[in-house]
């Protein structure tokens, strides 16, 4: 007996449609140029879930194709998380997600700011001539 149920075809069609949605342009958006020389690049996070299944029912007549019932589902969630801000060769990330909910997340969010402050302190010390 030939195995010709359509679950593979259903999944293939779903995957092709999701592939059309999930392009790099969806995660990293088109740059937005402002008149004052600032470039904004939107950044998003994508979550995807798949599910599917099917069943072949018994045929009432011998040699007849068995009836098939099945389906699949896909969920795609796109969340904007922030913007890359580019000005005068300096790149910064501005988050639009809610603030961190715990101490570890807050520390991770503050690391770029702390590094910027350390860099500016070192540069200030060098320019004052006391870079020891």
C-alpha positions, 0 to 999 in steps of 0.5 A: 500500500502506498503512503500518500497522506498529505501531512508532509505537503501541509508542513512543506507549505507552512514552512515556505510561508513562514520562511517568507515572513522570517527574513533578515529584514524582519529582525533588522529593519530598514535604516531610518535617516533623520535630517540631523545625521542620526540613523535609526535601525529597528531591531525585533525579536521573533518567536516561532512555534509549529504543530501538526498531526493527522490520522488515516481512518479505516476504509469501508471498502477493501482497496479504497484509499483511506480517508485522511484528516489532519492539519497543522498550525504555526504561530509567529510573534514579532516583538520590537526590542529596540533601535540601534542609534548611529551618530558620528560613528558611535552606535548605541542601543535604545531598548523599547522593551519593558525594564528588567524584572530582576537584578541579574537582568538589570546588571546585564542592561547596565553593562554597555552604559558602565563600559561607556563611562569607563571609556570616557573616564580613561579618555579624560585621564589621557587628555589630562596627561595623567594616564598612569 
